[in-house]
Amino acid sequence: MPDYFTKEYVANLAVRNFLSEEGRKKWPETINQTQWRKMLKKFWGEIKRAFDYRCVYCGAEKGSKKRGKEVKLERDHLIPINKEACGLNHPGNIVPSCQTCNNKHHKLEWEEKLRKICVERRERSLRTRRLKIISHPYKYPRIKASETETLRKHAQQLYTRVIEEISRANNQR
């Protein structure tokens, strides 16, 4: 097994899969996972188009050059899909980001991340970019604090259980 497949990495993948499934359940229509994946691809195209094929944080355009590399847009989740933030893999939580911005300030809320990137780049477009993100074409479902806390509890339990199972399996070798 490659070094990057640590038990923590695998546990985080399990949490991301759990939160992705929860995002699918929040969609108004009942659809299976295969349909959901196809719909997310379609939504991704529409989301990139709605943001003019630009990174929401720095404004770099898809296909342009940034630091000598061609800009490729990646999916960034405004509310991270992890056991702390418990964001859902839902179209309303996905925005286009260049790789550089997507890899910056992971632990920050999206508004703080946007502010820091604009400050680092000495840009005055913070307000415009923020408004564009807020007017996202897909709305993220309203989730009660108690529901988020339940998701967080389940995500943490899943994470812990995966870590324990991998440790147990490694000890049996």
ZADO-1210 file (C-alpha; in nm, 4 decimals, padded with zeros to 6 digits):
<atoms>
<atom x="00.0000" y="00.0000" z="00.0000" code="MET" pos="1"/>
<atom x="00.1480" y="00.3427" z="-00.0950" code="PRO" pos="2"/>
<atom x="00.2615" y="00.5684" z="00.1902" code="ASP" pos="3"/>
<atom x="-00.0115" y="00.8230" z="00.1272" code="TYR" pos="4"/>
<atom x="-00.2780" y="00.5642" z="00.2073" code="PHE" pos="5"/>
<atom x="-00.2440" y="00.6114" z="00.5796" code="THR" pos="6"/>
<atom x="-00.5230" y="00.5041" z="00.8094" code="LYS" pos="7"/>
<atom x="-00.6089" y="00.8742" z="00.8568" code="GLU" pos="8"/>
<atom x="-00.6317" y="00.9219" z="00.4795" code="TYR" pos="9"/>
<atom x="-00.8648" y="00.6221" z="00.4460" code="VAL" pos="10"/>
<atom x="-01.0761" y="00.7396" z="00.7424" code="ALA" pos="11"/>
<atom x="-01.1084" y="01.0851" z="00.5833" code="ASN" pos="12"/>
<atom x="-01.2197" y="00.9228" z="00.2566" code="LEU" pos="13"/>
<atom x="-01.4892" y="00.7350" z="00.4473" code="ALA" pos="14"/>
<atom x="-01.6090" y="01.0626" z="00.6046" code="VAL" pos="15"/>
<atom x="-01.6124" y="01.2371" z="00.2637" code="ARG" pos="16"/>
<atom x="-01.8174" y="00.9497" z="00.1173" code="ASN" pos="17"/>
<atom x="-02.0605" y="00.9698" z="00.4088" code="PHE" pos="18"/>
<atom x="-02.1036" y="01.3474" z="00.3645" code="LEU" pos="19"/>
<atom x="-02.1382" y="01.3064" z="-00.0130" code="SER" pos="20"/>
<atom x="-02.4227" y="01.0637" z="00.0440" code="GLU" pos="21"/>
<atom x="-02.5856" y="01.3064" z="00.2886" code="GLU" pos="22"/>
<atom x="-02.5622" y="01.5778" z="00.0200" code="GLY" pos="23"/>
<atom x="-02.7439" y="01.3523" z="-00.2253" code="ARG" pos="24"/>
<atom x="-03.0208" y="01.2943" z="00.0298" code="LYS" pos="25"/>
<atom x="-03.0748" y="01.6722" z="00.0519" code="LYS" pos="26"/>
<atom x="-03.1583" y="01.6951" z="-00.3176" code="TRP" pos="27"/>
<atom x="-03.5349" y="01.7418" z="-00.3684" code="PRO" pos="28"/>
<atom x="-03.5646" y="01.4422" z="-00.6010" code="GLU" pos="29"/>
<atom x="-03.5002" y="01.0821" z="-00.5039" code="THR" pos="30"/>
<atom x="-03.2110" y="00.9580" z="-00.7149" code="ILE" pos="31"/>
<atom x="-02.9544" y="00.6832" z="-00.6867" code="ASN" pos="32"/>
<atom x="-02.5772" y="00.7347" z="-00.6550" code="GLN" pos="33"/>
<atom x="-02.5068" y="00.6795" z="-01.0254" code="THR" pos="34"/>
<atom x="-02.7667" y="00.9405" z="-01.1232" code="GLN" pos="35"/>
<atom x="-02.6279" y="01.1770" z="-00.8575" code="TRP" pos="36"/>
<atom x="-02.2733" y="01.1510" z="-00.9951" code="ARG" pos="37"/>
<atom x="-02.4003" y="01.2257" z="-01.3468" code="LYS" pos="38"/>
<atom x="-02.6007" y="01.5212" z="-01.2179" code="MET" pos="39"/>
<atom x="-02.2979" y="01.6579" z="-01.0284" code="LEU" pos="40"/>
<atom x="-02.0966" y="01.6521" z="-01.3519" code="LYS" pos="41"/>
<atom x="-02.3744" y="01.8459" z="-01.5265" code="LYS" pos="42"/>
<atom x="-02.4007" y="02.0896" z="-01.2349" code="PHE" pos="43"/>
<atom x="-02.0225" y="02.1351" z="-01.2353" code="TRP" pos="44"/>
<atom x="-02.0383" y="02.2539" z="-01.5965" code="GLY" pos="45"/>
<atom x="-02.3210" y="02.4935" z="-01.5115" code="GLU" pos="46"/>
<atom x="-02.1380" y="02.6206" z="-01.2018" code="ILE" pos="47"/>
<atom x="-01.8195" y="02.6920" z="-01.3994" code="LYS" pos="48"/>
<atom x="-02.0274" y="02.8758" z="-01.6612" code="ARG" pos="49"/>
<atom x="-02.2089" y="03.0782" z="-01.3905" code="ALA" pos="50"/>
<atom x="-01.8703" y="03.1910" z="-01.2554" code="PHE" pos="51"/>
<atom x="-01.7438" y="03.2761" z="-01.6072" code="ASP" pos="52"/>
<atom x="-01.4906" y="02.9902" z="-01.6015" code="TYR" pos="53"/>
<atom x="-01.2876" y="03.1798" z="-01.3403" code="ARG" pos="54"/>
<atom x="-01.1498" y="03.1007" z="-00.9971" code="CYS" pos="55"/>
<atom x="-01.3856" y="03.2546" z="-00.7402" code="VAL" pos="56"/>
<atom x="-01.0920" y="03.3572" z="-00.5199" code="TYR" pos="57"/>
<atom x="-00.8342" y="03.5125" z="-00.7547" code="CYS" pos="58"/>
<atom x="-01.0267" y="03.5495" z="-01.0804" code="GLY" pos="59"/>
<atom x="-00.7820" y="03.3412" z="-01.2879" code="ALA" pos="60"/>
<atom x="-00.9535" y="03.2269" z="-01.6072" code="GLU" pos="61"/>
<atom x="-00.9574" y="02.8624" z="-01.7132" code="LYS" pos="62"/>
<atom x="-00.6875" y="02.8050" z="-01.9750" code="GLY" pos="63"/>
<atom x="-00.4945" y="03.1222" z="-01.8917" code="SER" pos="64"/>
<atom x="-00.1416" y="03.1108" z="-01.7493" code="LYS" pos="65"/>
<atom x="-00.0746" y="03.1529" z="-01.3764" code="LYS" pos="66"/>
<atom x="00.2821" y="03.1190" z="-01.2516" code="ARG" pos="67"/>
<atom x="00.3762" y="02.9646" z="-01.5858" code="GLY" pos="68"/>
<atom x="00.1107" y="02.6913" z="-01.5669" code="LYS" pos="69"/>
<atom x="-00.2215" y="02.6612" z="-01.7439" code="GLU" pos="70"/>
<atom x="-00.5099" y="02.7323" z="-01.5078" code="VAL" pos="71"/>
<atom x="-00.7371" y="02.4335" z="-01.4516" code="LYS" pos="72"/>
<atom x="-01.0457" y="02.4762" z="-01.2405" code="LEU" pos="73"/>
<atom x="-01.1088" y="02.2390" z="-00.9512" code="GLU" pos="74"/>
<atom x="-01.4120" y="02.1924" z="-00.7333" code="ARG" pos="75"/>
<atom x="-01.3798" y="02.3706" z="-00.4037" code="ASP" pos="76"/>
<atom x="-01.6351" y="02.3220" z="-00.1293" code="HIS" pos="77"/>
<atom x="-01.7336" y="02.6454" z="00.0436" code="LEU" pos="78"/>
<atom x="-01.8054" y="02.4438" z="00.3566" code="ILE" pos="79"/>
<atom x="-01.5307" y="02.1794" z="00.3631" code="PRO" pos="80"/>
<atom x="-01.6291" y="01.8143" z="00.3466" code="ILE" pos="81"/>
<atom x="-01.4551" y="01.6951" z="00.6605" code="ASN" pos="82"/>
<atom x="-01.5411" y="01.5734" z="01.0082" code="LYS" pos="83"/>
<atom x="-01.5111" y="01.9228" z="01.1595" code="GLU" pos="84"/>
<atom x="-01.7067" y="02.1428" z="00.9171" code="ALA" pos="85"/>
<atom x="-01.9405" y="01.8689" z="00.7837" code="CYS" pos="86"/>
<atom x="-02.0072" y="02.0387" z="00.4514" code="GLY" pos="87"/>
<atom x="-02.2093" y="01.8363" z="00.2040" code="LEU" pos="88"/>
<atom x="-02.1208" y="01.7425" z="-00.1525" code="ASN" pos="89"/>
<atom x="-02.4075" y="01.9466" z="-00.2937" code="HIS" pos="90"/>
<atom x="-02.4112" y="02.1760" z="-00.5992" code="PRO" pos="91"/>
<atom x="-02.4757" y="02.4770" z="-00.3741" code="GLY" pos="92"/>
<atom x="-02.1514" y="02.4058" z="-00.1882" code="ASN" pos="93"/>
<atom x="-01.9274" y="02.3780" z="-00.4958" code="ILE" pos="94"/>
<atom x="-01.7402" y="02.6652" z="-00.6615" code="VAL" pos="95"/>
<atom x="-01.4608" y="02.6760" z="-00.9219" code="PRO" pos="96"/>
<atom x="-01.1130" y="02.7376" z="-00.7843" code="SER" pos="97"/>
<atom x="-00.7690" y="02.7281" z="-00.9432" code="CYS" pos="98"/>
<atom x="-00.5357" y="02.4715" z="-00.7911" code="GLN" pos="99"/>
<atom x="-00.3263" y="02.7376" z="-00.6174" code="THR" pos="100"/>
<atom x="-00.6243" y="02.8895" z="-00.4359" code="CYS" pos="101"/>
<atom x="-00.7840" y="02.5515" z="-00.3674" code="ASN" pos="102"/>
<atom x="-00.4685" y="02.4445" z="-00.1823" code="ASN" pos="103"/>
<atom x="-00.4518" y="02.7606" z="00.0316" code="LYS" pos="104"/>
<atom x="-00.6041" y="02.8255" z="00.3719" code="HIS" pos="105"/>
<atom x="-00.7857" y="02.4902" z="00.4051" code="HIS" pos="106"/>
<atom x="-00.8942" y="02.5449" z="00.7638" code="LYS" pos="107"/>
<atom x="-01.0603" y="02.8822" z="00.6995" code="LEU" pos="108"/>
<atom x="-01.4228" y="02.9587" z="00.6250" code="GLU" pos="109"/>
<atom x="-01.4627" y="03.0555" z="00.2578" code="TRP" pos="110"/>
<atom x="-01.5163" y="03.4265" z="00.3302" code="GLU" pos="111"/>
<atom x="-01.1962" y="03.4469" z="00.5337" code="GLU" pos="112"/>
<atom x="-01.0119" y="03.2484" z="00.2653" code="LYS" pos="113"/>
<atom x="-01.1391" y="03.4911" z="00.0007" code="LEU" pos="114"/>
<atom x="-01.0358" y="03.7909" z="00.2117" code="ARG" pos="115"/>
<atom x="-00.6842" y="03.6545" z="00.2719" code="LYS" pos="116"/>
<atom x="-00.6293" y="03.5741" z="-00.0962" code="ILE" pos="117"/>
<atom x="-00.7497" y="03.9195" z="-00.2031" code="CYS" pos="118"/>
<atom x="-00.5210" y="04.0825" z="00.0576" code="VAL" pos="119"/>
<atom x="-00.2231" y="03.8666" z="-00.0506" code="GLU" pos="120"/>
<atom x="-00.2836" y="03.9671" z="-00.4127" code="ARG" pos="121"/>
<atom x="-00.3507" y="04.3317" z="-00.3176" code="ARG" pos="122"/>
<atom x="-00.6826" y="04.3176" z="-00.4985" code="GLU" pos="123"/>
<atom x="-00.9834" y="04.5387" z="-00.4425" code="ARG" pos="124"/>
<atom x="-01.2320" y="04.2896" z="-00.5795" code="SER" pos="125"/>
<atom x="-01.3239" y="04.1256" z="-00.2470" code="LEU" pos="126"/>
<atom x="-01.6781" y="04.2654" z="-00.2371" code="ARG" pos="127"/>
<atom x="-01.7511" y="04.1772" z="-00.6015" code="THR" pos="128"/>
<atom x="-01.6196" y="03.8219" z="-00.5624" code="ARG" pos="129"/>
<atom x="-01.8092" y="03.7739" z="-00.2360" code="ARG" pos="130"/>
<atom x="-02.1367" y="03.8878" z="-00.3950" code="LEU" pos="131"/>
<atom x="-02.0809" y="03.6547" z="-00.6900" code="LYS" pos="132"/>
<atom x="-02.0349" y="03.3588" z="-00.4543" code="ILE" pos="133"/>
<atom x="-02.3393" y="03.4552" z="-00.2480" code="ILE" pos="134"/>
<atom x="-02.5511" y="03.4668" z="-00.5653" code="SER" pos="135"/>
<atom x="-02.4516" y="03.1045" z="-00.6429" code="HIS" pos="136"/>
<atom x="-02.6944" y="02.9504" z="-00.8970" code="PRO" pos="137"/>
<atom x="-02.7666" y="02.6554" z="-00.6669" code="TYR" pos="138"/>
<atom x="-02.8698" y="02.7121" z="-00.3095" code="LYS" pos="139"/>
<atom x="-02.7087" y="02.5103" z="-00.0351" code="TYR" pos="140"/>
<atom x="-02.9774" y="02.3442" z="00.1773" code="PRO" pos="141"/>
<atom x="-03.0562" y="02.5030" z="00.5107" code="ARG" pos="142"/>
<atom x="-02.9289" y="02.2730" z="00.7794" code="ILE" pos="143"/>
<atom x="-03.0175" y="02.3218" z="01.1432" code="LYS" pos="144"/>
<atom x="-02.7335" y="02.3464" z="01.3932" code="ALA" pos="145"/>
<atom x="-02.8636" y="02.0316" z="01.5633" code="SER" pos="146"/>
<atom x="-02.8511" y="01.8445" z="01.2311" code="GLU" pos="147"/>
<atom x="-02.4945" y="01.9621" z="01.1670" code="THR" pos="148"/>
<atom x="-02.4006" y="01.8479" z="01.5158" code="GLU" pos="149"/>
<atom x="-02.5527" y="01.5056" z="01.4442" code="THR" pos="150"/>
<atom x="-02.3587" y="01.4861" z="01.1163" code="LEU" pos="151"/>
<atom x="-02.0408" y="01.5859" z="01.3010" code="ARG" pos="152"/>
<atom x="-02.1001" y="01.3170" z="01.5648" code="LYS" pos="153"/>
<atom x="-02.1593" y="01.0472" z="01.3000" code="HIS" pos="154"/>
<atom x="-01.8601" y="01.1624" z="01.0951" code="ALA" pos="155"/>
<atom x="-01.6338" y="01.1521" z="01.4005" code="GLN" pos="156"/>
<atom x="-01.7628" y="00.8061" z="01.4982" code="GLN" pos="157"/>
<atom x="-01.7065" y="00.6802" z="01.1434" code="LEU" pos="158"/>
<atom x="-01.3556" y="00.8263" z="01.1385" code="TYR" pos="159"/>
<atom x="-01.2692" y="00.6662" z="01.4723" code="THR" pos="160"/>
<atom x="-01.4203" y="00.3305" z="01.3724" code="ARG" pos="161"/>
<atom x="-01.2199" y="00.3183" z="01.0467" code="VAL" pos="162"/>
<atom x="-00.8963" y="00.4059" z="01.2300" code="ILE" pos="163"/>
<atom x="-00.9650" y="00.1313" z="01.4875" code="GLU" pos="164"/>
<atom x="-01.0490" y="-00.1296" z="01.2214" code="GLU" pos="165"/>
<atom x="-00.7343" y="-00.0558" z="01.0220" code="ILE" pos="166"/>
<atom x="-00.5220" y="-00.0655" z="01.3391" code="SER" pos="167"/>
<atom x="-00.6807" y="-00.3976" z="01.4362" code="ARG" pos="168"/>
<atom x="-00.6192" y="-00.5415" z="01.0874" code="ALA" pos="169"/>
<atom x="-00.2566" y="-00.4222" z="01.0926" code="ASN" pos="170"/>
<atom x="-00.2031" y="-00.5827" z="01.4351" code="ASN" pos="171"/>
<atom x="-00.3355" y="-00.9182" z="01.3093" code="GLN" pos="172"/>
<atom x="-00.0710" y="-00.9399" z="01.0363" code="ARG" pos="173"/>
</atoms>
